[in-house]
Each structure stands twice: as structure tokens, then as C-alpha cells.
Amino acid sequence: MQTDFRQTGMIFGENAIGLANLRKHRYGIRVNILKYVKTNEKWRFANVVEKNGKVVRDHVLISGRDEHHPEGTYYRATREIRS
């Protein structure tokens, strides 16, 4: 019986090389939490408000001001930064 290592979570071969390159080039992943909200009859993405490192539910920053918007959907935007 052969084991499929992709399903067990073990890293071999090509995946191990990919992780080594990730560490070698020192990539960093940045995450930004956005919420798609309706402002003045227009839908737009806005940054969420954080307090003590946690997201404040239904609060977003619009033009630098904290506003309450119970409508909308949360999104996670990620990007790689090479240092």
C-alpha cells in the first residue's frame, strides 16, 4: 500500500524546495482586512478599525473617520514583500 504524502501533510520533493527558496529569499506576507461598504449610494472598499490588534466588528475607516457600517462583506487582501 502506497501513501499519498500530499494528503498527510508531509513535505517532500518539490514542496520542500519551494519552502527552502521562500526562507532563502526572505519573503514576507502582508495581510490587509477590508470591508466592502455602501457610502453615499456608492459601494467601496474600506479598511477595518482595529483595537488592541483585533477587528472592531462593523466599523471601518472612511476618510480617516471611524464609521459604523453593518452592511457589507469582509475581504482579506494579501501581498508578498521581498526584503
Backbone bond lengths (Angstrom), bond angles and torsions (degrees), N, CA, C in turn:
res aa  C-N    CA-C-N  psi(-1)  N-CA   C-N-CA  omega(-1)  CA-C   N-CA-C  phi
1 M - - - 1.449 - - 1.527 109.85 -
2 Q 1.325 117.66 126.43 1.450 121.75 -179.86 1.522 109.77 -96.52
3 T 1.330 114.75 144.67 1.450 120.36 179.41 1.521 109.46 -99.83
4 D 1.308 116.19 133.29 1.457 121.17 175.39 1.530 106.94 -88.96
5 F 1.331 117.38 104.53 1.457 121.82 -174.26 1.520 112.69 -68.85
6 R 1.332 118.03 -20.25 1.462 119.40 178.00 1.521 110.81 -64.43
7 Q 1.319 117.02 -32.49 1.459 120.56 -178.97 1.522 112.45 -81.79
8 T 1.318 118.67 -25.08 1.459 121.07 -178.08 1.522 112.62 -86.19
9 G 1.326 117.68 -10.30 1.450 120.72 178.69 1.515 113.92 88.03
10 M 1.345 118.57 1.44 1.456 120.70 178.06 1.522 109.14 -76.48
11 I 1.306 116.51 147.12 1.460 120.94 -176.35 1.518 109.24 -108.44
12 F 1.337 115.97 119.76 1.452 121.83 178.28 1.513 108.85 -139.09
13 G 1.333 115.66 157.41 1.449 121.72 171.10 1.509 114.04 62.78
14 E 1.294 115.91 -125.09 1.455 123.91 -173.00 1.535 112.27 -60.24
15 N 1.325 118.02 -38.88 1.465 120.62 -179.73 1.523 111.78 -66.44
16 A 1.320 117.26 -37.67 1.465 120.34 178.89 1.531 110.48 -65.23
17 I 1.309 117.17 -38.59 1.468 121.26 178.42 1.519 109.80 -65.96
18 G 1.312 117.12 -40.37 1.460 121.33 178.28 1.522 111.67 -61.29
19 L 1.331 118.13 -41.19 1.463 121.46 178.10 1.516 111.34 -67.77
20 A 1.331 117.02 -37.71 1.466 120.22 178.12 1.520 110.37 -62.94
21 N 1.331 117.58 -41.84 1.458 120.95 178.34 1.524 111.12 -65.83
22 L 1.325 117.27 -36.39 1.458 121.01 178.91 1.526 109.68 -62.07
23 R 1.315 117.00 -43.64 1.465 120.49 179.30 1.534 110.94 -70.41
24 K 1.325 116.64 -37.89 1.459 121.49 -176.76 1.527 111.21 -64.77
25 H 1.320 117.58 -42.32 1.458 121.81 -176.80 1.524 112.96 -87.93
26 R 1.304 118.18 -4.24 1.454 124.27 176.60 1.529 112.60 54.82
27 Y 1.313 115.72 60.74 1.455 120.69 175.18 1.523 108.70 -80.35
28 G 1.305 115.47 147.44 1.442 120.90 173.79 1.515 108.32 -125.94
29 I 1.306 116.77 140.53 1.450 120.71 179.58 1.517 108.18 -106.02
30 R 1.307 116.20 125.70 1.460 122.51 178.01 1.518 108.46 -106.86
31 V 1.319 115.89 136.50 1.456 121.58 -178.53 1.517 108.97 -119.71
32 N 1.330 116.13 134.68 1.454 121.93 177.84 1.521 107.46 -126.26
33 I 1.329 117.66 128.60 1.456 122.33 178.39 1.526 108.00 -96.58
34 L 1.327 115.78 123.73 1.456 122.29 -179.60 1.522 109.38 -121.01
35 K 1.315 115.83 159.14 1.458 120.91 173.37 1.517 107.85 -130.44
36 Y 1.330 115.77 134.42 1.458 122.57 178.86 1.527 106.88 -89.74
37 V 1.349 117.10 109.85 1.461 122.18 -173.30 1.526 110.76 -126.67
38 K 1.318 114.77 162.31 1.464 120.73 179.04 1.521 109.52 -100.06
39 T 1.336 116.51 121.37 1.462 121.83 177.53 1.518 108.24 -128.68
40 N 1.325 116.97 127.56 1.475 121.88 179.14 1.530 112.35 49.18
41 E 1.325 116.45 49.82 1.478 122.70 178.53 1.524 113.46 64.51
42 K 1.317 117.78 16.38 1.463 122.11 179.99 1.531 109.00 -130.67
43 W 1.318 117.56 135.32 1.463 122.04 177.99 1.521 109.24 -88.69
44 R 1.337 116.48 137.87 1.462 120.80 178.84 1.532 110.22 -153.44
45 F 1.335 115.06 162.31 1.455 121.03 174.81 1.525 109.11 -86.16
46 A 1.330 116.12 141.00 1.460 121.08 178.37 1.525 108.97 -139.64
47 N 1.326 116.61 147.88 1.463 121.21 176.07 1.519 109.85 -70.73
48 V 1.325 115.93 142.96 1.461 119.67 177.72 1.532 109.60 -80.47
49 V 1.317 115.73 158.68 1.462 121.82 177.03 1.524 108.16 -88.09
50 E 1.335 115.49 134.66 1.459 121.31 177.48 1.516 109.65 -115.70
51 K 1.324 115.02 143.46 1.463 120.70 175.06 1.521 106.95 -137.92
52 N 1.315 116.31 123.08 1.470 122.34 -177.05 1.531 111.95 55.67
53 G 1.341 116.55 37.56 1.456 121.13 176.79 1.518 114.42 78.55
54 K 1.329 118.28 7.14 1.464 121.97 -179.66 1.525 109.67 -119.82
55 V 1.327 115.53 149.08 1.460 121.22 179.39 1.526 109.30 -74.34
56 V 1.339 115.83 131.54 1.460 120.98 174.58 1.527 106.48 -87.39
57 R 1.317 116.65 116.71 1.460 121.86 -173.59 1.531 112.12 -60.20
58 D 1.319 114.79 131.97 1.470 124.61 175.46 1.530 114.32 66.25
59 H 1.318 118.68 16.31 1.468 121.54 176.00 1.524 108.94 -114.82
60 V 1.343 116.12 130.63 1.457 122.25 179.77 1.524 109.43 -131.68
61 L 1.334 115.21 163.10 1.462 120.83 176.58 1.523 109.60 -98.47
62 I 1.323 116.02 118.74 1.458 122.61 175.86 1.522 106.97 -119.26
63 S 1.328 117.22 116.20 1.473 122.98 -177.28 1.527 111.66 52.23
64 G 1.333 115.83 39.00 1.465 120.96 177.38 1.522 114.98 81.75
65 R 1.338 117.60 -1.33 1.454 121.64 -179.36 1.527 110.34 -106.38
66 D 1.325 116.61 143.16 1.459 123.02 176.14 1.532 108.33 -78.12
67 E 1.344 115.88 121.13 1.459 120.51 178.26 1.518 109.93 -127.43
68 H 1.338 116.57 146.61 1.460 122.80 179.10 1.526 108.91 -91.74
69 H 1.346 116.60 122.99 1.461 122.22 179.15 1.524 108.92 -136.52
70 P 1.350 117.06 94.50 1.471 119.01 179.83 1.528 112.93 -70.72
71 E 1.342 117.76 -19.95 1.469 121.02 179.08 1.526 109.03 -83.19
72 G 1.293 115.74 160.83 1.461 118.99 173.88 1.516 113.86 112.14
73 T 1.328 113.82 177.67 1.462 122.69 -175.92 1.517 109.71 -130.75
74 Y 1.341 115.74 142.16 1.462 121.20 178.48 1.524 110.10 -86.47
75 Y 1.330 115.95 145.01 1.461 122.92 177.21 1.522 109.19 -134.65
76 R 1.328 115.16 150.73 1.461 121.15 176.22 1.526 107.80 -114.21
77 A 1.320 116.42 121.35 1.462 121.67 178.13 1.526 107.72 -107.61
78 T 1.335 116.90 126.04 1.464 120.63 -179.99 1.522 109.40 -120.30
79 R 1.314 114.95 151.45 1.463 120.57 175.35 1.519 108.66 -150.34
80 E 1.322 114.95 148.37 1.462 121.34 178.02 1.516 109.04 -94.47
81 I 1.302 115.60 137.07 1.459 121.08 176.01 1.522 107.11 -121.36
82 R 1.307 115.63 127.86 1.465 120.12 179.27 1.520 108.13 -99.40
83 S 1.315 115.10 124.01 1.470 118.40 -179.17 1.499 112.40 -108.54
